[in-house]
Amino acid sequence: MLTQANGSNPIADALDKMSYDYLSTAFPDLVIAIDQEVSTGSSPERLRFITQRHVGADRENLALRVEQAARYMRKRQQVMA
């Protein structure tokens, strides 16, 4: 995966934001829960695993969107800190 000098990947960053925007509209309660988990230090990968465990393999896309949105939210929190 190509990254810029500052360690970011613009395409991955945009996809993470797209997932955040999608979940914010479609599942706002889930975004609140993701925010709470990210604030307590949960990794995006852990949140994907939790989602997969609860929704099953047929909702793999939701689990991936949760991971991407969590990654976006964690980056935002780091910038604000």
C-alpha positions, 0 to 999 in steps of 0.5 A, a space after each residue: 500500500 502506498 502512503 504519503 510521507 506523513 504516513 497517510 493513504 488518501 484513498 484509504 482515508 477517503 474510504 474510511 470517511 465514506 464509511 463513517 458518513 454512511 453509518 452516520 446516516 444509516 445507523 446513527 446509534 452504531 456510530 455513537 457506540 463506535 465513538 464510545 469504544 474508540 474513546 476507550 481505546 478499542 482498535 478498529 480491528 476489534 470493533 470489526 470482530 465484535 460486529 462480525 460476531 454479532 451480525 454474522 457472515 452475511 453482514 461482512 460489509 457492515 463489519 468492514 464499514 465499522 472498522 473503517 469508520 472507527 479508523 476515521 474516528 480514531 484519527 479525528 480524535 488523535 488530531 483533536 488531542 
